[in-house]
Each structure stands twice: as C-alpha cells, then as structure tokens.
Amino acid sequence: MDDLERAILISFDESGTIDPVLKSQAVVYCHQMKETPTIYRLCIERLTCTKFVEVQFWCLQTLHEVLRLRYSTMSPDDKSYMRKSMFSIACLDGPDDENSIRVLEGPAFIKNKLAQVLVTLIYFEYPLIWSSVFVDFLSNLGKGAPVIEMFCRVLNTLDDELISLDYPRNAEEIAVAGRVKDAMRQQCVAQIVRAWYDIVSLYRSSNPELCSSVLESMRRCTSWIDIGLIANDAFVPMLFELILIEGLLEQLRGAAASCVLAMVSKRMDPQSKLSLLRSLQISRVFPLVAGAEDSELVSKLAALLTGYAAEVLDCSKHLDSEDREKVSMELLDEVLPSVFYVMQNCEVDTTFNVVQFLLSYVATMKNLSPLRDKQVLHVGQILEVIRAQICYDPSYRDNLDMPDKIGMEEEDRMVEYRKELFLLLRNVGRVAPDVSLIFIRNSLASGLVSSSERNVEEVEAALSLFYALGESISDEAMRTGSGLLRELVPMLLSTRFPCHSNRLVALVYLETITRYMKFIQENTQYIPMVLAAFLDERGIHHLNLHVSRRASYLFMRVVKMLKAKLVPFIEMILQSLQDTVARFTQLGWTSKDLKFSVSEDGSHIFEAIGLLIGMEDVPPEKQSEYLSSLLTPLCQQVEVQLLDAKVQSSEEFSANTANIQQIIMAINALSKGFSERLVTASRPSIGMMFKQTLDILLQILLVFPKVEPLRNKVTSFIHRMVDTLGASVFPYLPKALDQLLAESEPKEMVGFLVLINQLICKFNTLVGNILEEIFPAIASRVFNILPRDAFPSGPEGNTEEIRELQELQRTLYTFLHVLTTHDLSSVFLAPKSRGYLDPIMQMLLQSSCSHKDILVRKACVQIFIRLIKDWCARPHGEEKVPGFQSFIIQSFATNCCLYSVLDKSFEFRDVNTLVLFGEIVVAQKVMYEKFGDEFLIHFVSKGFPNVHCPQDLAEQYCQKLQGSDIKDLKSFYQSLIENLRQQQNGSLVFR
C-alpha cells in the first residue's frame, strides 16, 4: 500500500477512530494528487490492481472529473489510452483478466461509476472519434453475464446522463443527445434489439435478474427507437409470456410489463397507436391483478393497465372515423373494470393522474343521452373510486375527532386532496345525476346499518359526496327536489348515524343540510326536522365544542334563509336554546368557564335569536316579552360586575372583563335582527329597551377606562346602535364620544374615527353640533400622536408601532375627506376649531404633493376642491375665510398642481396616479371658476416660468382652461407636463 492508497482509505474512513488532523491532511493530499497532469494514468493502473473498493471508487471518480474538466486539453494519445483502458475493463478485454474481474464483480456503485466514465467518453467522442463503441460492446457480450450487465449499465447511464427528458437539459446536451441517438439508430440499434431478444431468450431461466436488467434498458430506449423493432411477432409474445408465466421471478415479470407500457406510451399517430393497442390483447393481464396481493409485480401491472387505458382514451379523442372511435371505446370498455379495480385496490403509479383520466373519460359522455348500460356501470365504478379515495385513514380517527397537530395537518391535507375529486364528482353529477344520487343514497343507507371498523370514515365520505354534489345541482332542481333529491333530503334530515358523535361526521352532516336549504324553503313541512337536527345533540347540543360552535353559526344562516317561516316555531326554538343562552346570564364564572365560553363565542346564537324575534311578523307584546327576557338578565349581570369591579382580585378582574365582553357581543348580535324602522317608528318600546341597554353599557367606559378589549366592544356596540336607533341615539353620543376619546391610543383612535365617519355618513349635517364640540379634542389628540416628520423607511418603519401610526394617519385623511364631502366644512371654522385650521391645511398641502400613498394624495386634492367650492365665492366675492384664497393660489396651485406632477416619481402609467392627475386637473378648473384671472395670471406668470414652460404652450394652456372640455384640458395638461419633463431630463425635483 503506497501513500496515495493510504490517503484515500483515511479520507473515506467514517469509523471516528482516525485523528481529524491526519484525515484533513489525507484529503488535502488526495486533492493535490488529482491536480497532477498524469493522474489519469495512475488511476487506471490502481483501478486494475487494488483490492480496496474505496480506492477503485476514488480512481473512477477522478477519471470522471478529468474527462469532464480537462478533456479538451488532453492529447490524442492520452484520450486513446483512456478509451482503450476503460473499454478493456468493461469488456474483460485487458491483459490481466483476473484484475479486470475485480471491477466488474465489485459493488454496484463501482460498476455505475465505470459506466459514468464510459458515457462521458461517448458524450465527447461518439460517433466522430469512437464510432465503434456499441458495435465493439455487442461483439463482447458473448463473454457472459458480467459484460452484459455492464452494457446494460452503460445504456441506462446514457439515458440518465444525456437522453432522458425527465431531467432538465441545456442546449448543448440536447444537441449531443440528438447526435448520439441518430448515429445509434443508423448504426447499431437493430443489432442491440436483437441482442436483447437473444439474451432474454437464453438467460430467462438461469439468470432472471440479468434479463430484468436487459428489459430495463429496453424500456428506457423504447421512446426513441423504431417501434417496429420491438412491437412485432417476436418481442410481444415473449414479453406477454414472461408476464403471464407464474413461478418466474417477479422482478422479471414486472420488467416485461414495464416494456409493454413503454410500447403503449410511445408517441405515434392515433391510427397506428390504435392498431398496436388492439393487437396487444391486454385482457390477458386482467386476471393477474384481480384479487392479487399488493406487490411490485401488481404495481407494475397496475401501471400497465392505467397507462393502456389512458392511451386508448387519448386515441378516441383524435380519431376521425366512427368505426375507429367505436373500436377505441370497445377497448376502453374492456379495460376500465380492471382500471377501476386498480384505482381502488392498488398503489397507482405517481405518473398516472387518476382524476385527470376520469375527468377526460366523463367528458366523453357529455353529449350522450341516455348513457349506454356499460357507461352507467362505469359511472357507478367512478363513484366507488371517488368514495374510496376521499375516505380518511381510520388510524387518524382520534387525532381528527379532538383535533391535535397531527389531526389538523391530516384534515388540511385531505381538504386539498379532495378538491380535484369533488370536481370529478360534480362532472359525474352533471352527466348522470340520477346514478349519482342513487349511489349517495345507498352509501348513506349502508353507513346507517354498518358496524364495520371504518363506519365513521364511510359515513363521513358519503355525507361529503352529498355535500359536494350540491354544487352541480341547479337552483331550480334544488328547490323542486328533482329526481331523488325529494327522497334524499328528508332521509338525511331524519337520519341519526351510530357515529354521529364523531366531529367530522357531525360537521359535514350540518354543512350538507345547510347546502340543501333551498329545498326546505319550498318544502316547509320539513322545517321541524331541520330544527331538530340543529337544536338536538346532532348540532348545538353536540358534546364536541367544535361541532357546537359551527352548528351555532350554521343555524344562524338557516334562520336568515327561512325567516318568517320560522315564526310558528319561535317558542320551541327559544325553549331549546334556554340552556345555551343561560351560560351568558349566570354569575360567578371561573377562569375555566370563561376559557370555554370565549372560545365558543355564542354571538351566533344571539344573532339567530335576534333575527327570529326581530321580525315584524312577531306580535308586539310577544316581541317585547322575548327581548326583555334576554336583555334584562344580561344587563343585570353587567351592572353587578360593574359594582364588584373595585373589590376583585386580578383573576376575578380578568374573568369579569372577559364575561362583560361576551355579554356585549351577545347583545350586539341580538340587535342585528331589529331594523331601524321597527325600533324607532312602528314599535318604539323596543327602541327604549335598546336605549336603556346602551346607557348601561356606556358605564363600562367609566369603570374600565383603560381596558382596551372592553372599549373596542363598547365602540362596536355604539356602531350597531347608530344603525338600529338612528337619530334617537344622539343624546347618548356626547358622553360616549368623550369617554372613547379620553386617553385613546393610536389603535383605539382609529376605531374612534371610524365611528365618527359612520355618524357623518348616516346623518350628514345633523351631527354638525356634536362634531363642533369634539373636533378640537380630535385634532389635538391626533396632532400629539402623529409625528411631524415623515415615517422612517426600511426596517425601522416596519414596527408594530409605526404601522399603527400609519393606519391612524390614513384614517385621519379619510375622516377629513368624509367631513368635507358631507357639507360639514364649517366645523373647521367653528371658534374652538379655528386654531387647528392652519396646521390642517399645511398637512393636507404637504400630503397632496408628496405622500407615498397615491390614494391619500387623491383624497387631499378632493378635500381642497371641496373647500374651494365651500369657502370661496366667485371672482370679487366676499372672502369667507381670510387668507384661504391666497394660500390656495400661491401654495396649493403651484406646489401640488404643477411641481408635484413634474416630479419623476409621478408615474402616468399607474392607474391610481392617473386618477389623481384627473383630480388635479379638476382642481385647476375649479380654481379658475372661483378665482378667475387672479389664479390664472399667478399660475402662468409665476409657476410656468419656474419650470421653463415655453410661451406658446402657456398660451395654449390658458385657452384649454377657459374652454369647457375637461377631457381636452386633461389630455393637453398631461402632454404639457411630459414635454416639460423632457426639457428638464429629470434633473430637477420640484417642491
């Protein structure tokens, strides 16, 4: 053993016993040896005499690298030496056969590396330099199994490294692959195919593993060789014989099946393909799959059958003759039962998309009415496949029922996986609606009586099928209950599955009922059954919290859909929900109770009740009774909690505030069912109850002034009362707004401004007095919170605090915009607000010119347009706001309407920017209408010269502005700005 061998062995050692320093030195030494000019000769010598596979591998790896990286610099003699040496090793053709055998009988990874070296030589030299490589190999196959196996490895590596399109290739590799294939087709492919046949015939009994390797090479080459060389009377019978004979090595039988699949999949014209498919008599294979245990052979046969079926179907789409199309459909009818069996019982090859194949097959039935008997049978089998594929694995049942991380991941995976299958189901439902409904009916009936271990999964799958099918049923068919729907929906409503306690079953059951509510709307005799399903242990009273929560939400949707039809059932519904409602009206909750309640969020139940009792169809006295029975205990509980707030421990305080939040949400949801007309006009006593409730809830702001969640909930309730009570809410607003404004943080201030915007949009000038009172406080608070400088950019500007401030700023601009566009600009001029006028104008001016958000800039320009209209009389009129006109002409007009649009950041290709530009043009038109020549002279004589505007363009601008066509003005002004930009070449930034 010399130094190189020793270094190689040390560098490969993974035992952990070698000193790391020594190992590092060995790696460095090996690397240095690789760089020597004659290393390839040393490697070839070592390769044929060393007894260490590590050394053999290192030598072959180095030879491969030398060829890849240094081939172009090698001399012709060196290349010839490399070529002859490698080939002699591969064909046992060297002077020392014993040493050569060491390489060919070594581990697979050594032989694969040798094949890689030979393929690299082929890449560079075939056919121009080394034209005889394949012919020479063929002449050496008589030396037996080692050389035959090596030849197979070379062909397989050639496919992996160069020919196969399963891997990305660059342009050079594609060109070389074409060159190699063309030369092989012309020179030796026929001989290679003959050799495959002879080898398999000779060795099938004595060395089936070798025959499997040969067939694997054949499979790989089939896609690019002449199909007639293998799809003939010699090969096809032999391949099927290998497939069909029991007792042969399964690997060999599977390899033969893969070769037939390669033949079937080869690209050719549809007519030739159909002839080939027909000649194969594929039905011979069917018995091998049916009933067989899953194995590698069964997987290969399954791939053959599915591939065959896909090719037949593809042929049927491209044939123009009715006779040929009939033949293809006969072949498809013949193979489909086995394909369906494979889909349900075997591991389907990942390259075969089951759903896409079935979608294509179902598409062939779209124009057929009625379906043939065989097609009806196939539809049933497709539905069986879908049901089998969408079933959950029972091993996940516990994880899914009380969902943990594993269960949630599996549920998410299944939701995604089912999307394509449900698309297939809907397509089947459209071509065969009755067959689909019969299948679902039978599946549901089976789940009802089944006691199998998979009962939960089978029932869930059947219900999911019924739910998904609903998407393909038209509204008209749904309402009338066409076909079997009239039987299926009542069957669903009356069913109590043995596994109804399971979360997934209970959820999909309720979702399915909700999906078919259009049928119930037309068939009201089933309403009691719907109510029972939602109100008993199948729904809201289900033991699983997740089901109960979802049932509450779905019940609310059901109430919305049925509305007045539920009036006769109100007493019964309220009675059933008494215990659920009571959870919100009992005192003495613990933290544990609250954890349950907060997660449950019973607001959906209260919204459903509000929708029920808030209808005008309910008698007034009953309505008052129902509402009082709900509001009174809830308000009493709030009053008690407010009284106890000062003497509570921290845990009690936390439970207390959470309890109050839940009550506010419940009352809020309850009020959604009551219209403004009902509570203010037709039944004011109902309005009085909500006013009393509002009065009580506003006390929360006094007792808990700094508890943000409570402030948010009260704000939300005020929003609701504005919609419900209308103008009668006014007496409560001053106190409420003062409390909400006091000590509000940026996030709360956003909510406050949104509330003010709602008031303005709903009541317009009616809220003028209230706004005049609170506007100074709003302005003071906002100017104290918002920074005077621009927000920082980069990472510093991406903090939660900065995002909240940016949101507050955007909401402020919205507030000012709403204020001015609802005839309330006089608020700015009220005595208490006058002091804030100048800072507000300066802020709007700066933002209209340079704010990063184009929508904010547009809002600011629109505010100025409205203020000009409100505060400025026509030329020579009395000035309503002293100094405003000169501010607009001298500051806003030039800075916003001229300088800002000249800035290169003003991008005309952006849609929002173009809209902003339109508003800027409108602003100029309005200024001219209000200020006349005073605006025009200043703009043209002071602004235009600063930007070097030619006199002729300035004169044209004056003409366009004085005209009546605003579109013409906008078009001209845009071209003017673009001309001025070109003159400046982007060198100036105007501000």
N, C-alpha and C positions, 0 to 999 in steps of 0.2 A: 504493500500500500504506500503510494507516494504522497507528497504534501497536498496535491490537488484533491485526491480521493479523500484524504483525512479531513481536509477543509470542508468538502461537500457534505460528508457524513455529520460533521459537527454542526454545520449550518442547518441541516434538516432535523437535528435531534430535538425532540419535544419532551424528553423524559424529565427535564428540570434538573438533571444532575450535572450538566455542563456549566462551567463558570461563564457568566454573562459576558465578561470582558473577552474571554477566549472565543466565545461564539461570535461576538461582534467582529473580532479580528478575522475569523474564518469567512464571514460574509463579505468583508472588505476584500479579502484575498481572492475569493471566487469572482467578485465583480472585476477586479483588476485583470484576472486571467481572461475574462470574457472580452476585454478590450485588446488583447494581443492579436496581431494580424493573422496568425496561423491557428487560432483556437479551434477552427472547424476541423482541421486535420487531427488535432489532439483528441477532440470529441469523438470522431469516427473510430479512432484506434481504441479509445477507452470503451466505447459502446460495445465492441465485439469481444472484449476480453474481461471486463469487470464482472464480478459476481454480486455486486450491490445494485439493487433496483434504484436506490436514490441517485447513484452516480449515473446510471442509464438515463433516468428522467432528466437530470441536470444537463447531460450532454445533448439529449434531444431538444430540450427547451432552448439551449444555447444555439443549436443548429437552426432552429426555427427563427430565433431572433436575428441571427446572422443573415439568413436569407431575406427576411422582411426588411432589414435596415441597411444591409450592405450589398445586396445582390448586384446593383448597378455598378459597383466599384470592383467587383470580383473579376479576376482574369478568366478567359475562356477555359484554361486548363483547370483552374480551381472549381469552376462550375461543373465541368465534366467529371472531375474527381468526386465531387459531392453527389452528382446524379447517379453515377455508377455504383458508388458505395451504398447509398440509401436503397437503390433498387435491388442490389445483390442481397442486402439484409432482408428486405421484404419478400424476396423470392427464393431464399435459401440458396443463393447462387454464388456465394463467396468461396474463397479457398478453404475456409475453416467452417464446415457446416455445423459442427457442434456449438461453436460460439454464436453463430447466427441463430440457431435454435433457441438459445437463451433469450433472445429478444422476442421472437415470435411466440414463445411459450410462457412469456412473462405475464405480469398482471395486465388487465385491460387498459389501465391508464398509460402504460408504456406503449402498447400497440396503438392506442389512439394518438399518442404524441408522434409516433413514427408516421402514421397516416397523415397527420397535420403537416409534417415536414415534406412528405411526398406531394401533397396537394399544393403547398406553396411553390414547389418546383413546377408543377403543372400550370399554376397560375401564370408564372413568368415565361414558361418555355413551350407549352403545348398550343398549337401544333407546329409552330415555326422552327423550334430548335429540337425539342424532344418529341418528335411526331409518332414514335413507335411505342410510347409508354403503355397504352392499353393493349395493343396487339402483343407486346412482349409479356405483359401480365397474363394474358389469355394462354399464351404458349407454356406458361409455368404452372397453370392450375392443376395439371396432372400430377404435381408433386404432393397433392393431398390437402387435407383439411387446413393446416396452418396457413398455406398460401391462399387458399380460397377465402378463408376468414379475413386475411389481411386485405385481399382485393375488395371484399365487401366493406371493410372499414374505410378504405380509400374512397370508394364510391359514396358512402354515407357522409364522410367528412367533406368531400367535394360539394355535396348537396348543402350541408350546414354552412360551410365557409364561403360558398360562392353562388350556387344556383338557386336554392330555395328563396322564395319571396316572402317567407314567414318572418324574415329579418330585414331591417332597413338596409338598403344598399346605396352606395354613391354611384355616380355616373360611370366612373372607371370600372367598378366591379360589375355593373350591369353589362358594359361592353365586353369585358373579358368573359363573363358567363355566356353571352351570346356566341362569342368566338369558339369557346370550348364545346358548347352543345352542337353548333353547326359542324365542326370538324368531326366530332364523335358520330353524329348522325351519318355523315358521309363515309366515314372510315370503318367504324367498328361496332356500332350499336347492334346491328343484326347478329354479329358474332357473340357479343355479350349476352344477348337474349337467348341465343342457342345454348350458350354455356350455362345460363341459369336453369334452363329446362333440363339439360343433361345432369347437372349436379343434383337437383331436387329428385329426379328420377332415380339416380344412383344411390343417394345417401338418405332417402326419406325414412328408411327403417333403421339403418345403422347409426346415423348421426342427425337426428331431427333438429337439434339445436343449430347445426350448421345450415340446414335447409331453411330454418327460420331467419337466419341472418341474410341468406341469399334473397328470400322473398321480401325482406325489409328493404334491401337495396332496390329490388324490382319495383316495389311500391313507390319509393321516392322518385324513381326515374320515369314512371308511367306518365306523369303530367307533360313531359316534353319529348317523348319518343313517339314514333308512329304507332298508333293504337292497334293497327293490323298485325303488328309483330306479336302481340300478346292476346288480343281478343280474337282468338282463332280456334280451330278444332283441336289443336294440340294443347294449348295452355288452359282454356276454360274448363274442359273436362277434368284435367289434372287438379286444378285449383278446387273445384267442387268435390272431387274425390277426397282431397285432403281435408276439406271442411266436414264432410259427411261421415267419414270412417271413424267410428268410435274406437277408443284404445290408443289412437295416435296421441303424441304429446300435444297438450292443449295450446302451448305456445306456437307450434307449427300450424295447427288448425286456425288459430287466431290470425297468424301472419297471412295465411291464404285468404281469409275473409277480408283482411285489410287490402290485399292486392285487388280483389274483386271490387271493393269500394273505390279504389283509385281509378280503376277502369270506368266505373259508373260515373265518377265525378269528373272525368276528363272532358274538357271543353270540345264540343263539336256541333255541327248543325243539328237542329231538332229532329229531322227525319232520320239521320244516321243514328243519333242517340236513341231514338225510339226503337229502331231495329235492334240495336245492341241490347237494350233493356229487355225487350221481348224475348230475345234469344237466350238470355241467361236462365230462364225458368226459376226465378228466385223462390218460388213456393217450396222448393226442396229444402230450404233452410228453416221454414216456419216451425216444424216440429222440434228443432233443436233449442228454440227459445222458450216455447210454451212449457211452463211447469219446471224448467231447469233452475237449479240453484244459481245464485249470482256468482259469477266467476269472471276471470279475464276473458275467456272464450265467449261467454254470454255477452259481455260488454262489447267485444269486437263484432259479434253477430248483430247486436242491437244497433251499433253504429252503421253496419252494412244496410240493415233494413230501413232505418230512418233516412240514410243518405240516398238509397234507391228510391224511396217514396218521394223525397224532395226533388229528385231529378225527373221523375215521371210527371210530377205536378208542374214543374217548370216547362217541360216539353209541351204539356197540354195548353199552356198559355201562348206558345209560339207556333203552333201548327195551324195551317190554313185550310186543311182538308177535314171535312166532317168525319170521314172514315178513320183517319189517323187519330183525330181527337177522341173518337169513340174507343179506339184501341187503348189510348193512354188512360182514359177513365176506367176501362176494364182492368188494366194493370194496377191502377190505384185502388180500385175496389178490392182487388185480390190481396194487396199488401197491407191495406190500412188496419184490418183487425190485429195483425201482428204488431204493427207500429203502435197502436193504442195499448196493447199489452206491454210493449217495451216501455212506453212512457209512464205507465203506472207501476211497473214491477222491476225495472232495471235501471242501472246507472247510465243515464244518457250522456253520450259524448258532448263535451262542452262546446264543440264547434257547431253542434246542431241546435238551432233555436226552435224549441218545441212550439212556442207560442206563435212565432212568425210563420212557421209551416202551417199550423192550424188556421191562422188568420187567412193565409193565402187559399187554403182549401175551402174555408167557409165562403170566401169571396166568390168562388166558382158557383155557389148556389144562389147568389143574389137575384138572378133573373129567372130562376126556375120555380115554377109554381104549378102544381104541387110538387113537392120533393119526391124522388123515387124512394122505394122501400129501403134500398140499401143506404141511401143518403140519410133517411130518417134514423136508421140504425147507427150510422156513423155519428150523427149529431148526438145521440144518446151517449155514445162512447166518448165523444169530445167532452161532454158534460161530466162524465165519470173522471176523465183526465183532470179537468179543472178542479173538481172537488178533491181529488186525491192530492193535487199539487198545493191547494190552499190550506190543507189541514195542518194545524200546529203539531209539533212533536210532543207526545204526552210527557216526555221527560222534563219539559219546561212547565208543566201544569202548575206546580206550586209557586214557581218564580213569577208566573204570569197572574195568578189569582190575587196574591197580595204583592204587587209588583216590586221586585228589588232591581238592582242594577242589571243583572242578567236578564230578568224578565222584560224590562223596558227596552233593552237592546234587541232582544228577540222580537218584541212587538214592533219596534221601528223597522227592523229588517223585513218582517213579514208584510207590513203595510206597503213598503216599497216593492217587494217581490210580487205582491198581488196585483199591482196596477195593470200590468200587461195582461194578466189572466182575466181580470174583470173586463178589460177592453174586449178580449176574445168572447167572454160570456155575453156582453151586450150585442156583439155582432151576431152571435148564435141566436140570441133572443129576437133579433130583427128578422132573420130568415126562417126561424122555426119557433115562434112564440109559444104555441101550444105544447110542443115537445119539451121546451124549457120549463114551462110551468108544471107539467106533469112530473118531470124529473125532480123539481124542487118539492112538490107535494109529497112524492114518495120518499124523498130524503128526510123531510120533516117527520113524516109518519114513522119512518124507520128509527129516527132518533127518539121518538116518543116511547117506543117499546123496547129499544135496545138496552141491554145491560152490559154491553161489552166494555172492556177497559178503555176503549177510545171513544166512549159515548160523548164525553164533553167536547172533544175535538170535532167529532162528526156533526153534532148539533150546531156548534159554532160555525162550521163550514156551510151547512145547509142554510142557516139564517143569513150568513154573509152573501151567499149566492142570491137569495131572495132580495136582499137589500140592494146589491149591485145591479140586479136585473131591472130594478125600478127606474134606473136612468134611461133604459132603452124603451120604456113604455110611455106612449104619448099621454098628454094631459086628458084628452078625451077618453082614451081607453082606460086610464086610471079612474076617472070619475064614474064612468058607466060600469066599470068592473067587467070588461070584455073577456070572453073566454073563461079560463079557470080562475081568474082573479076574484070573481064573485064567490068562489068557494074557498080560495086560499086565504084571503084576508080574514074572514071570520074564523077559519081554522087556526090561524096564527093568534088571534085575539083570545081564543078560548083555551089555548094550549098552556099547560104547565109541565115543563120538561123536568125529568128527575134531576137534571144537573143545573137547574135554574139558579142555584146558589153561587155558581161559578161567575166570576166577574165578567169575563169575556162574553159568555153566553147571555148574561143579563143585559149587558150593554148593547150588543148587536140586536137583541130582541126589541129593546125600546127604540133604537135607531130605525129599525125596519118598520115598526108601527108608525113612527113619525113620518117616514118617507111615503107611506100609503094613505096619509090623512085626506087627500083629495077624494078618495073613495068614501071615507067616513062622512065627509062634508055632504055628499049626495045621498048617503045611506045612513041617516041619523039613527036608525034602530040599533046600530052597533055602538053608539056613544057610551052606554053603560059598560060595555065590555072594555072600551078604551080606557075609561076612567078607572075601572077595576085594575087593569094592568099597570097603570101609573101609580095608583094610590095604595095598592097592597104590597106584599113583600117582594113582588117582582120589580117594583120601582122605587118610589120614595122611601118605603119602609124596608128596603133591602138591607141586609146586615152589613154588606160591604159599603164602606163610606164612599168609595169612588163611584159606585153604581147609584147610590142615593143622590149624590151631587149632580151627576149627569141627568138622572131622572127628573130632578127639580127643574133643570134648565129646559129639557125637552117638554116637560109638562107645560111650562110657560109658553113655549112655541105652539103647543096643541091648543091652549086656551086662546091664543091670538088668532088661530085659524078657525076655531069653532065659534068663538064669541057668543052672540045672543042665543045660539043653540044650546048653550050650557046653563042658561038662566034657571030652568026647572031643577037643575042638579046642584045649585049653589049650596043649599043646606047640607046636602050629603057630602059635598067636597070639603066644606069648612069643618064638618064633624070629623072627617078622615084626617084632616091636616091639623087637628087640635093639638096633638102631642108635639108635632114639629114646630108649630107656632109657639107653643108653651116654652120651648127652650129659650126663646128670646124674652120671655116675660117673667122668668123666675129670678129671684135674688140669691146671693150667696154663691156665685160661681167660683170655682177654684181655677188655678192656672191650667190644670189638666183639662177641665171642662172647656176652657177658652181655647186651648190648642185645638180641640176637636171642632169647636164652633167656628173659629176664624178660618180654619181650613175648609170648612163646609160651605161658608158663605151662603146663608139661607135667603139672600135677597131675591133669588129667582122665584122662590115660593111666594114671597110677599108681592112680587110683581104679578105673578099669576093671579093671586087673590085680588089685587087691585084692579086688574083687567076684568075680573069676574064681577066684583061688586060695584065698579065704577061705571057700568053701563046704564044708560037712561032707561033701559028695559026693566031694571030692578025698581020695585016700588020705593018711593021716597022714604017711608018710615023704616022699611027693611034696610035700605041703604045706610041710613043714619045709625041704625042698630048695629049692623055689621062693622061699619067703620069705627064706631065708638068702642066696640068690644075689642078692637085691635089697637087703636091709638091710646086709649086710656091706660091700660097696663104698661105699655111701652113708655109713655110719658111719665107715669108714676115711678117707674124704675129709674129713669134719668134723674128725676127730682131727688129721689132717695140717694142716688150715687153722688149727686152734687152736694148734698148736705153732709155726706160722710167723707168727702174728699180731704178735708183738713186733718182728719184724725187717723188716716190709714197708713199702714206700713208700706214699704216700697213694693213688696209683692202684691199687696192688696191694691195699691195705686195702679200698678201695671194691669192687673185683672180688671180693675174698674174702668180704666180708659179704653181697654180692648172691648169691654162689654158695651160701653157707650157707642163706640164706633159701629158695632154690629147693629145696635138699635137704630142709629141714624141711617145706616144703609137699608135696613128693613123698611123704615118709614119712607125713605126716599123712593125705594122700589114700589112700595104700596101706592104712592101718589101718582105714579105713571099712568094708572088706569083712569084717572079723573081728568076730564077736559076742562079748559078754562071756562067755556060757556056753561058747563054744568055747575061748577062751584061758585061762579060769580053771578049768573043770571037765573037759571032755572031752579037751582037748589042752593041758595046762599048759606043755609045751615051747614052744609058740607064744607063750604069755604071757611066758615067760622071755626070749624074743628081744626082745619089745617093752619089757620092763623094762630090759634091757641098753641098748637104744636110748635110752630115756628118761634113763638115767644119763649117757650120753654127751652128749645134747643139753642137759642141765641145766648141764653145764660151760660152755656158751656164756654163761650169765649171769655166771659168774665172770670169764671172759676179756673179755667185751664188756658190762660192767655198764651202760653209758650209751648203747648203740646201740638206739634205740627200735624200729626195724623188727624187729631180732632178738628183743628182749624180747617184742614182740607175737606173733611167730611161735612162740616157745617157749611163751608163755601159751596160744596156740591149741592147741598140741600137748598140753599138760597137760590142757586141756578134753577132748580126744579120748581121752587115756589114762584119764581118770576114767570115761568111758563104756565103754572097752574092757577095762580091767584091774579095774574095780570096787574093792572094798576092798583088794585087793593093791597098790594104788597108795599106800597110807598111808605106808609107810616113806620114800617119796621126797618127801612133801609138806613136811615141816618145812624142809628145805634149800631147796626150790624157792620156798616162800612167803616165806621170809626174804630170799632174793635178789630176788624180784619187788617186795617191799615197800620195800627199801632205795632211797632217792633217787628214788622214783617221782614223776613229775609228775602234775598233775590228770588228764590223759587216760589215763595208764597206771594211775592209781589206780582209775579207773572200770573198766578191764579186770580189775584185781585183784579188786575187789569182786564183779564178775560171776562170776569163777571161784569165789570163796568161796560165793556164792549157789548155784552149781551143786553144790558139795560138800554144802552143807546140805540142799538139796532131794533129793539122791540118797541121802545116808547118815544124815540126821537126827541123832540123839544120838550116833551113833558118832564124829562129828567133834568132840564136846564138848571133849576134852582138847586137841586141836590149836587149837581156837578160843580156849580159855582162855589158851593161850600167846601167840597172836598178837593177840588183841583189844586189849590195851593199846597195842601199836605202831600198830594201825589207827586207834584213837581219837586217839592223839597226832598221827599224821600228818594225819588229816582235819581236826582242830581247828586245826592250824597252817596248813593250806592255805586253808580256807574263811574268808571274812571274818565278823566277829562281827555287823556291821550288815547291813541288807537290801541286796540288789543294786541298783545305780543303775538308774533308768529312763531312757527316751529314748535318744538316740544313744549316750550313754556306756555304756549297758547292752547295746549291740549289737555289742560287740567279740568277737573270737575267744576272748580270754582269759576274758571274763565268761561266754560260752556254755559253755566247758569247765568252769568252776566250777559253773555251774547244773546241768550234766549230772552232775557229781560229787555235788552235794547231793542230786539226785533218786535217784541210785544208792545213796547212803548210807541214805536213808529206806527204800528197797527192801530193803537189807541188814538193817537193824534190824527191819523187818517180817518178813522171812524167818526171822531169828534167833528172834524171839519166837513165831512161829506154828509152829515146828518143835520145841517143847519144849526150847529152849535158853536161856531167860531167865536160867538160873543162871549163864551166862557173865558177865552184868553184875555178879554178886555175888562172883565169884572175887577173892581177895585182891589180885591185881595190877590188877584192873579196877575195884575199888571206888571209886578216886579219880575215875573218869570218870562215875560214876553221876549225880551231881547236875547237871553240865553237860549230860549227855544228856537228863535229864528236863526241864530248863529249855528246851532246844532243841525237844524234842517238844511241850511245852506251848505255846510261842510259835507253832510251826508249826501245831498243831492249831487255834489260834484265828485266825490271820491270814495264813497262807501264800497266795500268789496262786494257786497250783495246787490246785484243789479235790481232785484225786486224792491229792496229798501230804497234805492235811488229813485225808482219809478214812483213809489208811494210819496216820497218827499216832494217830487216835482208836482204830483197831483195835489198835494196839500197846498203848495204855493199857488197853483192855478185857482183853487177854490177860495183861498184867502184874498187873492186879487179881485175875484168876482164879488166877494162879500164886502170888502173894505174899501174898494176904490170906485168912485163914481166915474162917469165918462169924462173925457178931457174937460178941464177947467171946473169940475165939480168940487164940492167941499170935501176936504180930506178927513176921513173918518178916524184914521189912526195916524197922527202926525209922524212924519219920517218914514212911514212904511213904503210909500211910493218911491222915494229916492233910494231906499235900501234895495228895492226890487230892481230898479233901473240900473243902479250903479254896481250892485254886488251880484244879485241873482242872475240878471240877464247876461252879463259878460262872463262871469265865472262858470255858471252852470250851462248856459245855452250856447256858449262859444268855446271857451278854453277847455272845458272838460271833454267835449266831444272831439276836440283836436288831439287829445292825448292818445298815444298809440295803443293804450290798453282798452280803448273804446272800440270793441270789435263788432263791426257791422254784420259779420257772418253769423253772429249768435242771435237766436230768435228773441230772447228776452231783451238783449241790448237794442235790437231793432224796435221793440215795443217802447222801450224807454225813450229812444230817439223820437218816436212819434209823439210822445207826451211833451218832449222839449219843444218840438215844432208847434204844438198846440199852445204851449205857454207863450211863445213869441206872438202868436196870433191874438191871444187874449190880452197881452200887454199892449199891443198896438191898438186894439179896440178900446182899452181903458185909458191909455196914456197918450195915444196919438203920436204926433211928431216928436214929442219930448223923448219918448222911448226910442223911436226910430233914429233920430239925429244922434243921440248918445251912442247907440249900439253901432251905427255905421261910422260915425266920426271918431269915436274913442276905441271901440273894440276892434273893428276891422283893420285899421292901420297898425295896431299892435301885432297883428298876425300876418301883416304884409298882403292884405287882400287887394287884388287889382281893382281899379276904379270901375271898370265895365261890369265886373261880377257884383260889386257892391250895388251898382245901379239896378242890375237885374234882380238882386235880392229885394230891393225896395219895391219894385214892380210886382214881384210874386207875393210879397207880404200884403200889399194893398189889394191884391186880387181876392177872389172868393173861393178859389180851388185849393183846399188844404192838401190834397194829394199831390198836386202840382208843386206846391210850396215844399212839401216834404222831400219829393224827388230832387228838386233843384238844390235844396239845402244840403242834402247828402252828397251830391256831386260837388258842390262848393267846398264842403269840408274835405272831401277826398283830394280835390285839387290843391287845397292849401297844405294838406299833409305832404303831398309830393314835393311841393316847393321847399318845405322845411326839411324833407327827407328824414323825419322822425328825430331831428336833432333838438327840438325844443319840447319841453313839457310845461304846459300852461296850468297855473293855479292862481 
